Amino acid sequence: MQPPASVATKRGALLAPYASNPAQSRGRRHAEPAAPTRDDFQRDRDRIVHSTAFRRLVYKTQVFLNHEGDLFRTRLTHSLEVAQLARSIARPLRLNEDLVEAIALAHDLGHTPFGHAGQDALNDCMAAHGGFEHNLQSLRVVDELEERYPQFDGLNLTFETREGILKHCSRANAERLEALEPGGVGRRFLDRTQPSLEAQLCNLADEIAYNAHDIDDGIRSGLITADQLDGVPLFTAPRDEALAEHPSLGGRRLLYETIRRMLSAQVYDVIDATSAALHVSGVSSADEVRQCAPLVQFSAGTRAGCATLKQFLFRNLYRHPQVVQTTHQAQDVVRDLFAAYVRDPAEMQADFAARADRERAVADYIAGMTDRFAVREHERLTGQRILP
């Protein structure tokens, strides 16, 4: 069964010439027959949503650990917000929304428990064994670690989705990827070319999402206040607009309206700035995009505003004494787990314990944990309860 011709034609007509077209995909590492009613990027998105790693994101830290409150963002809610923002930008630019959504939903699949604290600790543990990069781990998840199909390991996603997942990559890791897959997803880091517009868009949507929700979560936690943000124009401009229209607005309604306007302003800014950049570049195909400087972008003013906001969040939230204390405790959990499993692999699940590369197996096992499973395992192995 094939999709009706009118449906296929409509899909192609909606895409800009520089968008990623599933009919022109570089394909999967393992050939598969086409699906009767979905194109390859739609299938990628669906495979990601049904993966074990995606479900685990609901109990993985964004900024605040899982036990600290029910309403703080997790890796799962963050990924959903990135997907929503990315699709909102992709549609008016006539980019491929299904590819954008697939990349957005998968971009954090390789994140450790306890957010960046866990990642940094695991990277330290793996320093003599190739290190640990969460973007590369996300690729490992979809290429190797998911076990769902009889014919192959991983999810067998398309090149374009895998390329978008690998947002960053060290040269050493890019060279290793290139040796395993010549001309594959590691090549662009060696050639210094760009990924698709859809991948570029997800990078910015990620930034838009976490800047906004870290303000929301930070104020909800009581670690920062709205008044402290008075020197951050990206926040104060939409707040002042909201108060001009609704003078009596206050409390959480004012915060929500401010963040809503802040998100909208950034979305429209990216659409306008990217449209202008595409026009100036003159690109007329997805391949030409790869040879240009990044084309999905903020305007200069919004980029400066984002930088100011990031500096504020770094000083006042990410380096808040309460967050730093929890970070150190989380890192102790990861380091203790790593040492325990390297010392006695039999403490891990059997399939990880049986692998020859012990340290990488331990890193894969820990990276796949949720916050609460890591805490339980740490208590089981050490007898200590460091985190609730």
C-alpha positions in Angstrom: 0.0 0.0 0.0 1.3 3.5 -0.9 0.1 6.9 0.2 -2.4 8.5 -2.2 -0.5 10.4 -4.8 -2.3 13.7 -3.8 -0.9 13.3 -0.2 2.6 12.7 -1.4 2.4 15.7 -3.8 1.0 18.0 -1.1 3.8 17.1 1.3 6.5 17.8 -1.3 4.9 21.1 -2.3 4.9 22.4 1.2 8.6 22.0 1.6 11.1 24.7 0.6 13.8 23.6 -1.9 16.4 23.9 0.8 14.4 21.7 3.3 15.2 18.1 4.0 13.0 16.0 1.7 12.5 12.4 2.9 12.4 11.3 -0.7 16.0 12.4 -1.0 17.2 11.1 2.3 20.6 9.5 2.5 18.8 6.5 4.0 19.4 4.1 6.9 22.4 2.1 7.8 20.3 -1.1 7.3 18.0 -1.0 4.3 14.3 -1.4 5.1 11.2 -1.4 2.8 9.2 1.8 2.8 6.2 2.1 5.1 2.8 2.3 3.4 1.5 5.4 5.0 4.5 7.2 6.6 7.7 8.7 5.2 11.1 8.0 6.7 11.2 11.0 9.0 7.8 10.2 10.4 9.0 6.7 11.1 12.1 8.0 12.9 9.9 10.2 15.2 7.6 7.3 16.0 10.5 5.0 16.8 12.0 7.6 19.1 8.7 8.1 21.0 8.3 4.3 21.5 11.9 3.8 22.7 12.9 2.9 26.2 15.4 5.7 26.4 12.6 8.3 25.6 10.4 7.0 28.5 13.4 7.2 30.9 13.6 11.0 30.3 10.6 11.6 32.5 12.8 10.8 35.5 16.0 12.5 34.4 17.0 15.9 35.7 16.9 19.1 33.7 18.1 21.6 36.5 16.3 20.4 39.6 16.6 16.8 40.7 13.6 14.6 40.4 12.8 14.5 44.1 12.8 18.3 44.5 9.3 18.9 43.1 6.6 17.5 40.8 6.3 20.6 38.6 9.9 21.2 37.6 11.0 20.4 34.1 12.5 17.0 33.3 14.4 15.9 30.3 11.1 14.6 28.9 9.1 17.8 29.3 12.1 19.8 28.0 12.3 17.7 24.9 8.6 18.1 24.3 8.9 21.9 24.6 11.9 21.9 22.2 9.8 20.0 19.7 6.9 22.4 20.0 9.0 25.4 19.5 11.0 23.9 16.7 7.8 23.0 14.8 6.4 26.5 15.3 9.5 27.9 13.5 9.8 25.1 10.9 6.4 25.6 9.4 6.6 29.2 8.2 10.1 28.5 6.9 8.7 25.5 5.1 11.2 23.1 6.6 10.5 19.5 7.4 8.5 19.4 10.6 8.7 15.7 11.1 12.5 15.7 10.9 12.6 18.7 13.3 10.4 16.9 15.7 12.4 13.6 15.5 15.7 15.5 16.3 14.1 17.5 19.1 12.6 14.4 20.8 15.9 12.5 20.5 18.5 15.1 21.3 18.8 14.3 25.0 18.4 10.5 24.9 22.0 10.1 26.0 21.9 12.4 29.0 23.0 10.9 32.3 20.9 11.1 35.5 21.3 14.3 37.4 21.7 16.5 34.3 25.0 18.2 33.5 26.4 17.3 36.9 26.1 13.6 36.1 27.6 14.1 32.7 30.6 16.0 34.0 31.2 13.3 36.7 30.9 10.5 34.1 33.3 12.3 31.7 35.8 12.5 34.5 35.5 8.8 35.3 35.9 8.0 31.6 38.9 10.4 31.0 41.3 7.6 30.4 38.8 5.6 28.3 37.7 8.0 25.6 35.6 10.4 27.8 31.9 10.9 27.7 29.8 13.3 25.6 26.1 13.3 26.0 25.5 14.1 22.3 27.6 11.2 21.2 25.8 9.0 23.8 22.5 10.0 22.3 23.8 8.7 19.0 25.0 5.5 20.7 21.5 5.0 22.1 19.7 5.2 18.7 22.5 3.4 16.8 23.4 0.6 19.3 21.9 0.5 22.8 18.2 0.3 22.0 17.2 -3.3 21.5 13.8 -3.5 19.8 14.3 -5.1 16.4 15.4 -8.6 15.3 17.5 -7.5 12.4 19.7 -4.8 13.9 20.8 -3.0 17.1 19.5 0.5 17.8 16.6 2.2 16.0 18.1 2.3 12.5 17.2 6.0 12.0 17.9 8.0 8.9 21.1 9.8 8.3 19.4 13.2 8.6 17.9 12.4 12.1 21.2 10.9 13.3 23.1 14.0 12.0 20.8 16.3 13.9 21.1 14.3 17.1 24.9 14.7 17.0 24.9 18.4 17.8 28.5 18.5 19.2 31.4 16.1 18.7 35.1 16.3 19.5 37.5 15.8 16.6 38.8 12.6 18.2 35.3 11.1 18.4 34.5 12.4 14.9 37.6 10.6 13.6 36.4 7.4 15.3 32.9 7.7 13.8 34.4 8.4 10.4 36.5 5.2 10.6 33.4 3.2 11.4 31.1 5.0 8.9 33.1 6.7 6.1 31.2 9.8 5.0 28.7 9.4 7.8 27.5 11.7 10.6 31.0 12.4 11.9 32.3 13.7 8.6 31.0 17.3 8.9 33.0 17.9 12.1 36.1 17.1 10.1 35.1 19.1 7.1 33.7 21.9 9.2 30.5 21.9 7.2 27.0 22.4 8.5 24.1 20.0 9.2 20.6 20.5 7.7 18.5 23.5 8.4 16.3 21.3 10.5 19.2 20.3 12.7 20.3 23.9 13.0 16.8 24.9 14.0 16.7 22.3 16.8 19.9 23.8 18.3 18.2 27.2 18.6 14.9 25.8 19.8 16.8 24.0 22.6 18.3 27.3 23.7 14.9 29.1 23.5 13.3 26.4 25.6 15.8 26.1 28.4 16.3 29.9 28.8 12.6 30.3 29.3 11.8 27.3 31.5 14.9 27.8 33.7 13.5 31.2 34.6 10.1 29.6 35.4 11.6 26.7 37.4 14.1 29.1 39.1 11.4 31.4 40.3 9.1 28.5 41.3 12.0 27.0 43.4 12.5 30.4 45.2 16.2 30.4 44.3 15.7 33.5 42.0 13.1 36.2 42.0 11.4 38.1 39.1 12.9 41.4 40.6 16.4 40.0 40.1 15.7 39.9 36.4 15.2 43.6 36.1 18.6 44.0 34.3 17.7 41.3 31.7 16.0 42.9 28.7 14.9 39.6 27.2 12.6 39.2 30.3 11.8 42.8 31.1 10.6 43.9 27.7 7.8 41.3 27.4 6.9 41.8 31.1 6.5 45.6 30.6 4.4 44.9 27.5 2.2 42.6 29.5 1.7 45.1 32.3 0.9 47.9 29.8 -2.0 45.8 28.5 -3.0 44.3 31.9 -1.9 46.8 34.7 -3.4 44.7 37.5 -1.6 41.5 36.4 0.7 39.9 39.0 2.0 36.8 40.6 2.2 33.6 38.5 -0.1 34.9 35.8 2.3 37.8 35.1 5.2 35.4 35.0 3.5 33.0 32.6 2.4 35.9 30.4 5.9 37.3 30.4 7.4 33.9 29.5 4.8 33.3 26.8 5.6 36.7 25.2 9.3 36.0 25.6 9.0 32.7 23.8 6.9 34.2 21.0 9.3 37.1 20.4 12.3 34.7 20.0 10.3 32.4 17.7 9.4 35.3 15.4 12.9 36.7 15.6 14.4 33.4 14.4 11.8 33.2 11.6 12.6 36.7 10.4 16.4 36.5 10.8 16.6 33.1 9.2 14.4 34.1 6.3 16.7 37.1 5.6 19.8 34.9 5.9 18.3 32.3 3.4 17.5 35.1 1.0 21.0 36.6 1.1 22.7 33.1 0.8 20.7 32.2 -2.3 20.7 28.5 -1.4 18.4 26.4 -3.4 19.0 22.9 -2.1 19.7 21.1 1.2 23.2 20.2 -0.1 24.0 23.9 -0.6 23.0 24.6 3.0 25.8 22.4 4.2 28.4 24.5 2.5 27.3 27.8 4.1 27.8 29.3 7.5 24.9 28.6 9.9 21.7 30.0 8.4 19.2 29.4 11.2 19.9 32.3 13.6 18.7 35.0 15.9 19.0 38.7 15.1 22.0 40.4 16.6 19.9 42.1 19.2 18.2 38.9 20.3 21.5 37.0 20.4 22.9 39.7 22.7 19.7 39.4 24.9 20.1 35.6 25.1 23.8 36.0 26.2 22.8 38.4 29.0 20.1 36.0 30.2 22.5 33.1 30.1 25.0 35.1 32.2 22.2 35.9 34.7 21.1 32.2 35.0 24.7 31.0 35.3 25.5 33.4 38.2 22.2 33.3 40.0 20.7 29.9 39.4 23.2 27.3 38.1 25.8 28.5 40.7 23.3 29.0 43.5 24.7 27.4 46.7 21.7 25.1 46.9 22.1 23.9 43.3 25.9 23.5 43.7 25.5 21.4 46.9 23.0 19.1 45.2 25.3 19.0 42.1 28.2 17.8 44.2 26.1 15.1 45.9 24.9 13.9 42.5 28.4 13.7 41.2 29.4 11.6 44.2 26.6 9.2 43.4 27.9 8.8 39.8 31.5 8.4 40.8 30.7 5.8 43.4 28.5 3.9 41.0 31.3 3.9 38.3 33.9 2.6 40.8 31.6 -0.1 42.1 30.6 -1.5 38.7 34.2 -1.4 37.3 35.3 -3.3 40.4 32.5 -5.8 40.1 30.6 -5.9 36.8 28.3 -8.6 38.0 26.5 -5.9 39.9 25.2 -4.6 36.6 22.5 -6.2 34.4 23.9 -9.3 32.7 24.1 -8.0 29.2 26.3 -5.0 30.3 28.4 -7.2 32.7 29.2 -9.5 29.8 30.7 -6.9 27.5 34.5 -6.9 27.0 35.0 -3.1 27.2 34.2 -2.8 30.9 34.5 0.9 31.3 32.4 1.8 28.3 29.8 -0.8 29.4 29.7 0.9 32.8 29.3 4.3 31.3 26.5 3.1 29.1 24.8 1.5 32.1 25.0 4.6 34.3 24.0 7.0 31.4 20.8 5.0 30.9 19.7 5.3 34.5 17.0 7.6 35.8 17.7 9.8 38.8 15.8 7.6 41.2 17.2 4.3 39.9 20.8 5.8 40.4 20.0 6.8 43.9 18.6 3.3 44.7 21.5 1.6 43.2 24.0 3.8 45.1 22.3 3.0 48.4 22.3 -0.7 47.5 26.0 -0.8 46.7 27.3 1.6 49.3 24.7 1.6 52.1 24.6 5.4 51.9 21.6 7.6 51.2 23.2 10.7 49.7 20.1 12.1 48.0 16.4 11.6 48.9 
